[in-house]
Amino acid sequence: MLKQRALTTTILSAAAFSILGTAAAHAQVDVVTVTATKRETSTQDIPLAVNAMNEETLDELGVDVFTDYLQQLPGVTAGGSGPGQSTIYIRGLASTTPNLTTAGVAGLAPNVALYLDEQPVSQPGRNLDVYAADLARVEVLPGPQGTLYGASSQAGTVRLITNRPDPSAFYASTNFAVSFTQDGEMSNKAEAVVNVPVADNFALRGVVYVDQQGGYIDNVPGVVNASESARFRPAGTVRANGVPVSATRAGFQSTADLSGVTFLDANNSDLLEKNFNDSTYSGFRISALYDFNADWSLTVMHMQQQLDSEGVFFVDPTLDDLEVSRFEEDELDDYFHNTSWTLEGRLGALEMVYTGAYTDRETDQRVDYTDYLFVGQYLPYYICDGSVTYPGAAAPSGTCQAPNLFVNSGTNTSVFTQELRFNTPEDRRIRATFGGFYSDMEIAELNDFTYPGSEYAISFDGVTTGFGPNYPLTNIDATGPVGDASDGYFSDPGPFPAGVIFRNDVLRTDTQFGFFGETTFDITEQFSLTVGARYYDIEVDLQGSANSSFGNFGATTDAQLFGTNISALYASDNPFGNPDAAATDGFIFKGTLEWRPTDTTLFYATVSEGFRPGLLNRPGGAAGPGGYTVPYALDTDDVTNYEFGWKTDLFDNQLRFNGNAFFVEIENLQTTIFDPSITNLFFSDNAANAEIRGVEGDVTWAPADIEGLTVVGAFSILDTEITEVLTPTNDVVAGSELAFAPSYQANLRARYEWYLDNGMMAHVMPQITITDDSWSDVIEINKAEIEGYASLNFSTGLTGDNWSVEVFADNLTNERGEMANNFVFDREQVTIIRPRTVGVRVGVQY
């Protein structure tokens, strides 16, 4: 009732504001130009919800990396666990906690598109963590934007727009910053930009940057051993999130007497370190603009970036402040290079834009996997003597090695995109944007799950054997491995490195093309109607294998020393009969009616559709309860958005109030499930239907009688609910909330600037950010509460003719604000905002 009342109050307030008289004062609120509709237009002139931060705002807020601009945008959240490992969510349209250690290549497609200029760079599992250097603006388009932006825009689009070369003038600048984090290390960064006009019609622009971010989380001693394995966990055990263990997840030997078993503790003494979560961004971008004539121009850009991080960016709430216990090294090496080109011109009355891009990304990551112990029913098979895990043993004896587990993950991603579009003249009563899009993405991922304890001798029924070399092939005989690459896709012919028990070696190819168009018809001077449609054709193909070594029981023949392989091959001729691709095609539509009662007031009503492509399932075909079968291929999950919005500039442009109210229907919501009553492997399914209701808005006030003051605020109110469960599992419950969907979020900042007697300009800017509680997952056993928080920032500084200096303090109250929470392995991993950080920024323009 409270949320419905807030929704009604906000809509009525918008109407009241638009009717109020105006004061006699000059315009104060800045105009922000965006290209969200594929045309250059003011945010106030498009019947579309769009939030934009221009270059000046980005500089004022000190926005550098993904989490910086995320905190400035109510309604936008992220799941993940640190730099280069996050997934964007908008308006609470989220289901599953991102978990890169379960084969990200086979994960769900993102439902929020991330664009770098004109090119989509969204990728399954993790977004491209582009450093915000020399950006013209950041644009956020909430809600389905499928007509112009395609498959990954189901919940919205985030666009990073870079500054283009300028042939009119030379420009150069340098920026430096140093900061100190409480209970953490020093951070520092440097950035340089240069714009060089080579000729009247040719210019070059370049930026280079390095940002070293010091750590603030300590890796402390911890104790864990195989006695805590899910294999020995009784039904009814209450997890930290309050959910009891069901009978289907009880350990196979939960009643066994373990007094005769020796459990060796995992040891992290060599890894203890204060402030161990360092990260460094370094890279450059260079672009060239050539104007052939007044109508035609070509822009080419090349960018490279290296992201290196160590440690983890989450804490264990059961330990002391800013502490976690990790038993293996956590490292990330994330490199990409990107080349794009945009040709713009005129063909008669038509504006034409052809744009293309190629991105190549290499990610090497090492992840401590020890927490898998708490959910891994079969783990003791690999690190314990056979007598410990012998089925039915009432009083097992023997030794279980220390559960020091880790995953080596190597991912290579290449994306090639092209788009050709046309715009009819803007001043016509009927105007249109139409074109075509093509994308080809290839992701090759090799995950090695390593259990060092598996290298020890293992006994079973009195026979001692060991794990021999393992090969990713479908058959072996007494002479060794049999088969070749024709047996399936393998990037590595083997053998596995020592201790590797599981290997996921998968090639994923996402191919899509589409045709789109939007047409606007001015019915009268006040009313306009926009209709749009998009045809899409998408195919997701998986090839490769998920190989496992289950031990060498019996006599130690040559064949058994090679191990036993189980290959679930993603291919049309594989023995399991899986389809070789998840293919879908169809149309989505959009319709918008706008009303402009005055030059400074706009109201609009929109109905729009969006979707996310499906994918293949490794355990497809597995039989579950009640005749249910795990699908080989998921269907798309589809959304329909009903939205009413307003854009108003009031009191002679001293006050801007924009907002919208929306209702979103979600059908066949995709999520990832692990339910042993269905299958003992993770699988994805169209698990539920859901609904989202919400209101969001932003206010800018620049009073004419207080020169130099600008107040900016934004808010989001959400009400999300799963309305129907489609998969026969207790893991998803009707009536529960969606993930990463706080009931409310808001921020407010005030900036006051004034000139000193010596001509310098001074400023002060306080800011507060508030977010409510939310949940980390829709899966009951995996969900944990993400606690809400309020964070206060402050900055003050001086600006001269060609220099500036600013002192800033972020998270002044030193809150442990929770951005995400991962409970997939029965232990909370809470990703927090950086503790109180105080520093200084210096800029010089040449």
C-alpha positions in Angstrom: 0.0 0.0 0.0 2.8 2.4 0.9 4.5 1.8 -2.5 1.2 2.3 -4.4 0.6 5.5 -2.5 4.1 6.7 -3.3 3.5 5.9 -7.0 0.2 7.9 -7.0 1.7 10.8 -5.1 4.7 11.1 -7.5 2.5 11.2 -10.6 0.2 13.8 -9.1 3.2 15.9 -8.1 4.5 15.8 -11.6 1.2 17.2 -12.9 1.1 19.9 -10.2 4.6 21.0 -11.0 3.8 21.4 -14.7 0.9 23.8 -13.9 2.7 26.1 -11.5 3.6 29.6 -12.5 7.2 30.6 -13.3 9.5 33.1 -11.6 11.2 36.0 -13.5 14.7 34.6 -13.7 17.1 33.5 -16.4 17.7 29.9 -17.4 20.0 28.0 -15.0 19.7 24.3 -15.7 22.2 22.9 -18.3 21.0 21.2 -21.4 22.5 17.7 -21.9 22.7 16.4 -25.5 22.5 12.6 -25.9 22.4 10.1 -28.8 20.2 7.6 -27.1 17.7 7.6 -30.0 20.5 7.4 -32.6 20.1 11.2 -33.1 21.7 14.1 -31.3 18.9 15.4 -29.1 18.5 17.1 -25.7 17.4 14.8 -22.9 14.3 17.0 -22.5 13.2 16.5 -26.1 12.9 12.7 -26.3 10.0 10.7 -25.0 12.2 8.2 -23.3 13.6 7.6 -19.8 17.3 8.5 -20.0 19.8 9.5 -17.3 23.0 11.2 -18.5 26.1 12.5 -16.8 28.2 14.8 -19.0 31.9 15.2 -18.9 31.7 18.1 -16.4 29.6 16.0 -14.0 31.8 13.0 -14.3 34.8 15.1 -13.4 33.0 16.7 -10.5 32.1 13.3 -9.1 35.5 11.8 -9.7 34.1 8.9 -11.8 36.8 6.5 -12.9 35.6 2.9 -12.8 32.5 0.8 -13.1 31.4 1.1 -9.4 31.9 4.9 -9.4 29.1 5.7 -11.9 27.0 2.8 -10.7 26.5 4.5 -7.3 25.3 7.7 -9.0 22.4 6.0 -10.8 19.4 4.9 -8.7 17.7 1.9 -10.2 21.0 0.6 -11.5 22.7 -2.2 -9.4 25.4 -4.8 -10.0 26.1 -8.4 -9.0 29.7 -9.6 -8.9 32.8 -9.6 -6.8 35.2 -7.0 -7.9 36.9 -5.3 -10.9 36.1 -6.9 -14.2 33.7 -9.4 -12.6 30.4 -7.5 -12.4 27.0 -7.7 -14.2 24.7 -4.7 -14.5 21.1 -4.8 -13.5 18.4 -2.1 -14.1 15.0 -1.8 -12.4 15.5 -5.0 -10.5 15.3 -7.3 -13.5 17.7 -9.9 -12.0 17.6 -13.5 -11.0 20.9 -15.2 -10.3 24.1 -14.3 -8.5 27.0 -14.2 -11.0 29.4 -17.0 -10.3 32.3 -17.2 -12.7 33.7 -20.5 -11.3 30.8 -22.5 -12.8 31.7 -22.1 -16.4 30.9 -18.5 -17.2 30.9 -19.3 -20.9 27.7 -21.4 -20.3 26.1 -18.7 -18.2 23.1 -16.5 -18.9 23.4 -13.7 -21.5 23.4 -10.3 -19.9 20.0 -8.4 -20.0 21.6 -4.9 -19.9 23.6 -3.8 -22.9 26.9 -2.0 -22.3 27.9 0.1 -25.2 31.3 1.8 -25.9 30.2 4.6 -28.3 28.2 2.8 -31.0 29.4 -0.7 -30.3 27.9 -3.2 -27.8 30.5 -4.8 -25.6 28.3 -6.9 -23.3 29.6 -10.4 -22.6 28.2 -13.3 -20.6 29.6 -13.6 -17.1 31.3 -10.3 -16.9 31.1 -6.9 -18.5 34.0 -5.1 -20.1 35.3 -2.9 -17.2 36.1 0.1 -19.3 38.0 2.8 -17.4 36.2 6.1 -17.6 39.0 8.2 -19.2 38.1 11.2 -21.4 34.4 10.4 -21.6 32.0 12.9 -23.1 29.1 11.4 -21.1 27.5 8.3 -19.6 24.0 7.5 -20.8 21.6 5.1 -19.1 18.4 4.1 -20.7 16.3 2.0 -18.3 13.6 -0.4 -19.5 13.5 -2.4 -22.7 15.3 -0.6 -25.5 15.0 -3.5 -27.9 13.8 -1.6 -31.0 17.0 0.2 -31.5 19.4 -1.8 -29.3 18.6 -5.5 -29.6 18.9 -8.6 -27.5 21.0 -7.5 -24.5 18.8 -4.5 -23.9 16.0 -6.4 -22.2 16.3 -4.4 -19.0 18.1 -1.3 -20.4 21.2 0.1 -21.9 24.4 1.8 -20.5 26.4 3.8 -23.0 29.9 5.1 -22.5 30.4 7.9 -25.0 34.1 9.0 -25.6 35.2 12.5 -26.7 35.8 12.8 -30.4 38.8 14.5 -32.0 38.3 18.2 -32.6 39.9 19.8 -35.7 39.3 23.3 -34.5 41.8 23.7 -31.7 44.8 22.1 -29.8 44.0 20.9 -26.4 45.9 19.0 -23.7 45.5 18.2 -20.1 46.9 16.1 -17.3 45.2 14.9 -14.1 46.8 13.4 -11.1 45.3 12.1 -7.8 46.5 10.5 -4.6 44.3 9.1 -1.9 44.5 7.2 1.4 42.0 4.6 2.5 41.3 4.1 6.2 42.8 0.8 7.3 44.0 0.3 3.7 46.8 1.3 1.3 47.5 4.5 -0.7 46.1 4.8 -4.2 47.3 7.0 -7.0 46.4 7.7 -10.6 47.6 9.7 -13.6 45.8 10.6 -16.8 46.9 12.6 -19.9 44.7 13.8 -22.8 45.9 15.5 -26.0 43.9 16.7 -29.0 45.9 17.7 -32.1 44.4 19.3 -35.2 46.6 18.1 -38.0 44.7 20.0 -40.7 41.4 21.8 -41.0 39.6 18.5 -41.7 41.8 16.1 -39.8 42.5 15.6 -36.0 43.9 13.1 -33.6 43.0 12.6 -30.0 44.7 10.4 -27.4 44.4 9.5 -23.8 46.7 7.4 -21.6 46.0 6.4 -18.0 47.2 4.3 -15.0 45.3 3.9 -11.8 46.7 1.9 -8.9 44.1 1.2 -6.3 45.4 0.0 -3.0 43.9 -2.8 -1.0 41.8 -2.6 2.1 40.9 -6.2 2.9 43.1 -8.5 5.0 43.6 -12.2 4.4 43.7 -13.8 7.8 44.3 -17.3 9.2 41.5 -19.7 8.9 40.8 -23.4 9.6 38.7 -25.7 7.4 38.8 -29.4 6.6 36.8 -32.0 4.9 34.6 -32.8 7.9 32.6 -29.7 6.9 31.8 -31.3 3.5 28.2 -31.4 2.4 28.7 -35.2 2.3 28.6 -35.3 6.1 25.9 -32.6 6.5 22.6 -33.8 8.1 19.1 -32.6 7.0 17.8 -29.8 9.0 21.2 -28.0 9.4 20.4 -24.3 9.3 22.6 -22.2 7.0 23.8 -18.7 7.8 21.0 -17.3 5.6 18.4 -19.1 7.8 17.4 -21.7 5.2 17.5 -25.3 6.6 19.1 -28.1 4.6 16.4 -30.2 2.9 16.5 -34.0 2.8 17.5 -33.9 -0.9 20.6 -32.0 0.0 21.5 -33.9 3.1 24.9 -35.6 3.0 25.2 -39.2 1.7 27.0 -40.1 5.0 25.4 -37.6 7.4 25.0 -40.3 10.1 28.5 -41.7 9.8 30.8 -41.8 12.8 33.8 -39.8 11.8 35.8 -40.2 14.9 38.1 -42.7 13.2 38.9 -40.3 10.3 41.9 -37.9 10.3 41.0 -34.6 8.7 43.9 -32.4 7.7 43.3 -28.7 7.9 43.8 -26.4 4.9 46.7 -24.1 5.5 46.9 -20.5 4.3 49.9 -19.4 6.3 51.9 -18.5 3.2 49.1 -16.2 1.9 48.4 -14.1 5.0 48.6 -10.4 4.0 47.1 -7.1 5.0 45.3 -5.1 2.3 45.8 -7.9 -0.3 43.1 -6.8 -2.8 45.1 -4.4 -5.0 44.1 -3.6 -8.6 45.6 -1.6 -11.4 44.0 -0.2 -14.5 46.3 0.9 -17.3 45.7 1.7 -20.9 45.4 4.1 -23.8 42.9 5.2 -26.5 43.7 7.0 -29.7 41.2 8.2 -32.2 41.3 10.0 -35.6 38.6 12.1 -37.3 38.8 12.9 -41.0 36.2 15.2 -42.7 36.1 14.3 -46.4 33.8 17.3 -47.0 30.8 19.0 -45.3 28.7 15.8 -45.5 31.0 12.9 -44.9 33.4 12.0 -42.1 35.3 9.0 -40.8 36.2 8.3 -37.2 38.6 5.5 -36.2 39.4 4.5 -32.6 41.8 2.0 -31.1 41.9 1.2 -27.4 43.9 -1.1 -25.2 43.5 -1.8 -21.5 45.1 -4.0 -18.9 43.4 -4.8 -15.6 45.4 -6.6 -12.9 44.0 -7.5 -9.5 45.0 -9.7 -6.6 43.0 -10.9 -3.7 39.2 -10.6 -3.4 36.9 -7.6 -3.0 34.4 -9.2 -0.5 34.6 -9.8 3.2 33.5 -12.6 5.5 30.9 -11.1 8.0 31.7 -13.9 10.5 35.3 -12.5 10.9 36.5 -9.2 12.1 36.2 -6.0 10.1 37.6 -6.1 6.6 38.7 -9.7 6.9 38.5 -12.9 4.9 40.2 -16.2 4.9 41.4 -17.4 1.5 43.4 -20.7 1.2 44.6 -20.3 -2.4 45.8 -17.3 -4.4 43.1 -15.2 -6.2 44.4 -13.3 -9.2 42.9 -11.7 -12.3 44.7 -10.6 -15.5 42.1 -9.0 -17.8 43.4 -7.5 -21.1 41.4 -6.3 -24.1 42.0 -4.3 -27.3 39.2 -2.7 -29.3 39.2 -1.1 -32.7 36.1 0.7 -34.0 35.2 2.8 -37.1 32.3 5.1 -37.9 31.5 6.5 -41.3 28.9 9.3 -41.3 27.4 11.1 -44.3 24.4 12.0 -46.4 22.7 10.2 -49.2 20.4 12.8 -50.5 18.1 13.7 -47.7 19.1 10.7 -45.6 21.7 10.7 -42.9 23.7 7.5 -43.0 25.9 6.0 -40.3 27.9 2.8 -40.7 29.8 1.6 -37.7 31.8 -1.5 -36.9 34.0 -2.8 -34.2 36.3 -5.7 -33.3 37.1 -6.5 -29.6 39.5 -9.2 -28.4 39.6 -9.9 -24.7 41.9 -12.3 -22.8 41.1 -13.1 -19.2 43.3 -15.3 -17.0 42.0 -15.9 -13.5 42.9 -18.0 -10.5 40.1 -18.4 -8.0 40.2 -20.0 -4.5 37.6 -22.8 -4.7 37.8 -24.1 -1.2 34.3 -22.9 -0.3 33.0 -25.5 -2.7 33.6 -27.9 0.1 30.4 -26.8 1.8 28.1 -27.8 -1.1 30.2 -30.5 -2.9 28.7 -33.9 -2.0 31.4 -35.8 -4.0 34.5 -33.8 -2.9 35.7 -36.4 -0.4 36.0 -38.9 -3.2 38.9 -36.9 -4.5 40.8 -36.0 -1.4 40.0 -38.8 1.1 41.0 -42.5 1.4 38.4 -44.8 -0.3 37.4 -46.2 3.1 36.2 -42.8 4.2 33.8 -42.5 1.3 32.8 -46.1 1.0 28.9 -46.2 0.6 27.2 -47.4 3.8 30.3 -47.3 6.0 29.0 -46.6 9.5 32.4 -45.9 11.0 34.8 -44.9 8.2 38.5 -44.6 8.9 41.4 -43.1 7.0 42.7 -39.7 6.1 41.1 -36.7 4.3 43.7 -34.3 2.8 43.4 -30.6 3.2 40.7 -29.1 0.9 42.9 -26.5 -0.8 40.9 -26.2 -4.0 41.3 -23.7 -6.8 40.2 -23.0 -10.4 42.5 -21.8 -13.2 40.2 -20.1 -15.8 41.3 -18.9 -19.1 38.9 -17.1 -21.4 39.4 -15.6 -24.9 36.5 -13.5 -26.2 36.3 -11.9 -29.7 33.4 -9.8 -30.8 32.7 -8.4 -34.3 29.8 -6.0 -34.8 28.5 -4.0 -37.6 25.5 -1.6 -37.9 24.1 0.4 -40.8 21.3 2.9 -40.1 19.6 5.8 -41.7 17.8 8.9 -40.4 15.3 10.9 -42.3 15.3 14.7 -41.9 14.5 15.8 -38.3 12.3 18.7 -39.4 9.8 16.6 -41.3 6.4 15.8 -39.9 7.1 12.1 -40.4 10.7 11.0 -39.6 12.3 7.7 -39.2 15.3 5.8 -38.1 15.9 2.4 -39.6 18.8 0.0 -40.3 20.4 -3.4 -39.8 22.7 -5.0 -37.2 25.1 -8.0 -37.2 27.2 -9.4 -34.4 29.4 -12.4 -34.1 30.8 -13.3 -30.6 33.1 -16.2 -29.9 34.1 -17.2 -26.3 36.6 -20.0 -25.7 36.9 -20.9 -22.1 39.1 -23.5 -20.3 38.4 -24.0 -16.6 40.6 -26.4 -14.7 39.3 -27.4 -11.3 42.3 -28.4 -9.2 42.2 -30.5 -6.0 45.8 -30.8 -4.9 44.8 -33.5 -2.3 43.8 -35.8 -5.2 47.4 -36.4 -6.0 47.8 -38.6 -2.9 47.4 -42.4 -3.1 43.8 -43.5 -2.6 42.7 -46.9 -1.4 39.4 -48.6 -2.2 38.5 -52.1 -1.0 42.1 -52.5 0.0 43.6 -51.7 -3.4 45.8 -48.7 -3.5 45.9 -46.7 -6.8 46.4 -43.1 -7.8 45.0 -40.6 -10.3 47.1 -40.9 -13.4 47.3 -38.4 -16.3 43.8 -37.5 -17.7 43.0 -36.7 -21.3 40.0 -34.9 -22.6 39.1 -37.7 -25.0 36.0 -39.9 -25.1 37.8 -43.3 -24.9 40.9 -44.9 -23.6 42.3 -48.4 -23.9 45.3 -50.3 -22.5 47.7 -48.4 -24.8 46.6 -45.0 -23.8 44.1 -42.4 -25.0 42.2 -43.1 -28.2 40.6 -40.5 -30.4 41.4 -37.1 -31.8 39.8 -33.7 -32.2 37.1 -35.2 -34.3 35.7 -36.6 -31.1 34.6 -33.1 -30.2 36.0 -29.6 -29.6 39.2 -29.6 -27.4 41.5 -26.6 -27.1 44.1 -28.7 -25.3 44.9 -32.3 -26.2 45.9 -33.2 -22.6 47.0 -34.6 -20.3 45.4 -32.5 -17.5 47.9 -30.7 -15.2 48.6 -32.4 -11.9 45.6 -32.3 -9.5 43.0 -31.3 -12.1 39.9 -33.3 -11.5 37.4 -31.4 -13.7 37.9 -29.5 -16.9 35.4 -27.4 -18.8 36.7 -26.8 -22.3 33.9 -25.0 -24.2 33.6 -22.8 -27.3 30.6 -20.6 -27.3 29.5 -18.7 -30.5 26.7 -16.1 -30.4 25.6 -15.0 -33.8 22.8 -12.5 -34.3 21.4 -10.2 -37.0 18.5 -7.9 -37.0 16.6 -5.2 -38.8 15.0 -2.3 -36.9 13.0 0.8 -37.5 11.2 3.6 -35.6 8.9 6.1 -37.2 7.5 9.3 -35.5 4.4 11.0 -36.8 3.5 14.5 -35.5 -0.3 14.2 -35.2 -0.6 17.9 -34.2 1.9 20.5 -32.8 1.4 18.9 -29.4 0.9 15.2 -30.0 3.2 12.7 -31.7 3.1 9.0 -32.2 6.2 6.8 -32.4 6.0 3.1 -33.5 8.9 0.8 -33.8 9.8 -2.9 -34.5 12.8 -5.1 -34.6 13.3 -8.5 -36.3 15.9 -10.6 -34.6 17.6 -13.9 -35.5 20.0 -15.3 -32.8 21.9 -18.5 -32.5 23.9 -19.6 -29.5 26.1 -22.6 -30.2 28.2 -24.5 -27.6 30.9 -27.0 -28.5 33.3 -28.8 -26.2 33.4 -31.0 -23.2 33.0 -31.2 -19.4 35.5 -33.9 -18.4 35.7 -35.5 -15.0 38.1 -38.0 -13.5 36.4 -40.3 -11.0 39.4 -42.3 -10.0 41.1 -45.6 -10.9 39.6 -48.3 -8.8 40.8 -51.9 -9.2 44.1 -53.2 -10.7 46.7 -50.6 -11.8 46.6 -51.3 -15.5 48.0 -48.8 -18.1 44.4 -47.9 -19.1 43.4 -47.0 -15.6 46.4 -44.8 -15.0 45.0 -42.5 -17.7 41.8 -42.0 -15.7 38.2 -42.3 -16.7 36.7 -39.5 -18.8 33.1 -38.5 -19.0 32.5 -36.1 -21.9 29.3 -34.2 -22.3 30.0 -33.0 -25.8 28.1 -30.0 -27.2 27.8 -31.1 -30.8 25.1 -32.3 -33.1 26.4 -35.9 -33.2 27.1 -36.2 -29.4 25.9 -39.4 -27.7 23.4 -37.5 -25.5 21.4 -36.1 -28.5 21.7 -32.5 -27.5 20.8 -29.9 -30.1 23.9 -28.1 -31.4 22.5 -24.6 -31.0 19.8 -22.6 -29.2 18.2 -20.6 -32.1 15.4 -18.1 -31.9 13.9 -15.4 -34.1 11.0 -13.1 -34.0 9.8 -9.6 -33.6 9.5 -7.1 -30.8 7.5 -3.9 -30.9 7.4 -0.4 -29.3 4.8 2.3 -29.3 5.0 5.8 -27.7 2.5 8.6 -27.6 3.9 12.0 -26.5 2.1 15.2 -25.5 3.8 18.6 -25.4 1.4 21.1 -23.7 4.2 23.7 -23.5 7.7 24.2 -24.8 9.1 23.1 -21.5 6.8 20.2 -20.6 6.5 16.7 -22.1 4.4 13.7 -21.2 4.7 10.3 -22.8 3.2 6.8 -22.5 5.1 3.8 -23.8 4.6 0.1 -24.4 7.8 -1.6 -25.3 9.1 -5.2 -25.5 12.4 -6.8 -24.8 14.0 -10.2 -24.7 17.1 -12.2 -23.8 18.3 -15.1 -26.0 18.4 -18.6 -24.7 21.3 -21.0 -24.4 22.2 -24.7 -24.2 22.2 -26.8 -21.0 25.0 -29.3 -20.2 22.6 -31.7 -18.3 19.9 -31.3 -20.9 17.6 -34.3 -20.9 18.0 -35.2 -17.3 14.8 -36.6 -15.8 13.3 -34.8 -12.8 10.2 -35.3 -10.7 6.7 -35.5 -12.1 7.8 -36.0 -15.7 9.9 -32.9 -15.7 13.0 -33.0 -18.0 15.9 -30.5 -17.9 15.6 -28.6 -21.3 18.4 -29.0 -23.8 17.9 -25.4 -24.8 16.3 -22.5 -22.9 13.7 -20.3 -24.5 14.1 -16.5 -24.5 12.8 -14.7 -21.4 10.5 -11.8 -22.5 9.5 -8.6 -20.9 6.7 -6.1 -21.7 7.1 -2.6 -20.3 4.2 -0.2 -19.7 5.5 3.3 -18.8 4.2 6.8 -18.2 6.8 9.6 -18.0 7.2 13.3 -17.8 9.9 15.9 -18.5 9.5 19.4 -17.1 11.6 22.5 -17.0 9.9 24.9 -14.5 10.3 28.4 -13.1 12.0 29.8 -16.2 14.3 26.7 -16.4 15.5 27.0 -12.8 14.0 23.6 -11.9 14.0 20.4 -13.9 11.9 17.5 -12.8 11.9 14.3 -14.9 10.4 11.0 -14.0 8.4 7.9 -14.9 6.2 5.2 -13.5 6.4 1.7 -15.0 5.0 -1.8 -14.8 7.0 -4.7 -16.3 5.7 -8.2 -17.0 8.4 -10.9 -17.2 7.7 -14.2 -18.8 9.9 -17.3 -18.6 12.5 -15.7 -16.4 15.9 -17.4 -16.9 17.9 -18.5 -13.8 20.5 -21.0 -12.8 19.5 -23.8 -10.4 21.2 -26.6 -8.5 18.6 -29.0 -7.2 19.7 -32.6 -6.5 16.1 -33.7 -6.7 16.3 -32.9 -10.4 20.0 -33.4 -11.3 23.4 -33.2 -9.6 24.6 -30.6 -12.0 24.0 -26.9 -12.2 21.4 -26.2 -15.0 19.5 -23.2 -16.3 15.8 -23.0 -17.0 12.9 -20.6 -17.7 12.0 -20.9 -14.0 9.3 -18.3 -13.3 7.1 -15.4 -14.3 7.4 -12.1 -12.5 6.3 -8.5 -12.2 8.0 -5.2 -11.5 6.3 -1.9 -10.5 8.3 1.2 -9.9 8.7 5.0 -10.0 12.0 6.8 -10.7 12.9 10.4 -11.2 15.5 13.1 -11.0 15.5 16.7 -10.0 17.9 19.6 -10.8 17.5 23.0 -9.2 19.6 26.0 -10.1 18.0 29.0 -8.3 18.5 32.3 -10.0 18.7 34.2 -6.7 21.6 32.0 -5.4 24.1 32.3 -8.2 26.5 29.3 -8.4 24.3 26.8 -6.5 23.1 23.6 -8.2 21.2 20.9 -6.4 20.8 17.5 -8.1 18.8 14.5 -6.8 17.5 11.2 -8.1 15.4 8.4 -6.7 14.0 4.9 -7.6 11.2 3.0 -5.9 10.8 -0.7 -6.8 8.3 -3.5 -6.0 9.2 -6.8 -7.5 7.5 -10.2 -7.2 7.7 -13.7 -8.6 4.1 -14.4 -9.6 4.4 -18.0 -10.9 7.0 -20.8 -10.7 7.4 -22.9 -13.8 10.2 -25.4 -12.8 9.2 -28.1 -10.2 11.7 -27.0 -7.6 11.4 -25.5 -4.1 14.4 -23.3 -4.9 12.1 -20.7 -6.5 9.1 -19.5 -4.5 6.1 -17.5 -5.7 5.7 -14.2 -3.9 9.4 -13.6 -3.3 11.3 -10.6 -4.6 13.7 -10.5 -7.6 17.4 -10.2 -6.9 19.4 -6.9 -6.7 16.2 -4.9 -6.5 16.3 -2.5 -3.5 12.8 -1.1 -2.6 14.3 2.4 -2.8 17.5 4.2 -3.8 18.3 7.8 -3.8 21.1 10.3 -4.0 21.4 14.0 -3.5 24.2 16.5 -4.0 24.6 20.2 -3.9 27.5 22.1 -5.5 28.1 25.8 -4.7 30.7 27.7 -6.7 31.8 31.3 -6.1 34.6 33.6 -7.3 37.3 34.9 -5.0 38.8 38.4 -5.1 41.8 37.1 -7.1 39.7 35.7 -9.8 39.9 32.0 -8.8 36.8 30.0 -8.4 36.1 28.0 -5.3 33.6 25.2 -4.7 32.1 22.9 -2.1 30.1 19.8 -2.9 28.5 17.4 -0.3 26.7 14.3 -1.5 24.7 11.5 0.1 23.7 8.1 -1.4 21.1 5.9 0.1 20.0 2.4 -0.8 17.5 -0.1 0.8 18.0 -3.8 1.5 17.7 -6.3 -1.3 18.3 -10.0 -2.0 21.3 -11.6 -3.8 19.4 -14.3 -5.7 15.9 -15.7 -6.4 17.2 -19.2 -5.5 16.1 -19.7 -1.9 19.2 -21.7 -0.8 21.6 -19.2 -2.4 19.9 -16.0 -1.4 21.3 -13.7 1.2 20.3 -10.2 2.3 22.2 -7.3 0.9 21.9 -4.7 3.6 21.1 -1.2 2.8 23.3 1.7 3.6 23.9 5.5 3.4 27.2 6.9 2.2 28.3 10.6 2.5 30.9 12.2 0.2 32.4 15.7 0.2 34.8 17.7 -2.0 36.1 21.2 -2.1 38.6 22.9 -4.3 39.9 25.9 -6.3 40.0 26.5 -10.1 42.3 28.9 -11.9 42.7 29.8 -15.5 44.4 26.5 -16.5 44.6 24.5 -13.3 42.4 23.0 -10.6 43.0 21.4 -7.2 40.5 19.5 -5.2 40.4 17.8 -1.8 37.8 15.0 -1.6 36.5 12.5 1.0 34.5 9.5 -0.1 32.4 7.4 2.4 33.0 10.0 5.1 31.2 8.0 7.7 33.2 4.9 6.9 30.1 2.7 6.2 30.5 -0.9 5.2 28.0 -0.5 2.4 27.1 -3.8 0.8 27.0 -3.7 -3.0 26.5 -7.5 -3.5 26.4 -10.7 -1.5 27.2 -14.2 -2.8 25.9 -17.2 -0.9 26.3 -19.8 -3.6 28.7 -21.9 -1.5 26.8 -21.6 1.8 29.1 -18.9 3.1 28.5 -15.2 2.8 30.8 -13.2 0.5 29.9 -9.6 0.9 31.2 -7.1 -1.6 31.5 -3.7 0.1 32.2 -0.1 -0.9 35.7 1.2 -0.3 36.1 2.4 3.3 36.7 6.1 4.1 39.0 7.5 1.5 40.6 11.0 1.6 42.7 12.4 -1.2 43.6 15.2 -3.5 43.1 15.7 -7.3 45.2 18.1 -9.4 44.4 19.0 -13.0 46.4 21.1 -15.5 45.2 22.3 -18.9 47.6 23.4 -21.7 
